[in-house]
Amino acid sequence: MLEINILVLEISIFLGINILIFIFSIISTDVLITSLGFFFFLVLLIPFHLLIEKFELLMIIDNLENSAIYKLIIFYSWLINFIIGISLFIQLIYLFIYC
């Protein structure tokens, strides 16, 4: 159970970093900063997905796959990452077209 809690903490840290990158990129109207933010988002996406995979595997091993709280953690972390990625991509396209 301790390992699952540590994974939840690591997932939260990755989400926090992605949210900070998103906020910094949204505030800035520079193409370079938004491109770097999108690049860092893509780089951090790989370890995030590996953490989610390990988290799901540990849930199956510990027979917690029916636990609602862990399903919500997985769903909302995927949703937050998806929204951040789409928003950064749309902002990057907007900045390339109009700047």
CORUR-V710866 format. One record per run of one state. SS is the DSSP state (a for helix, b for strand, c for the rest). FROM is the first residue (numbers start at 1). LEN is the number of residues. If there is no record, write none. Layout:
((SS/FROM/LEN) (SS/FROM/LEN))
This chain:
((c/1/1) (a/2/26) (c/28/3) (a/31/31) (c/62/6) (a/68/31) (c/99/1))
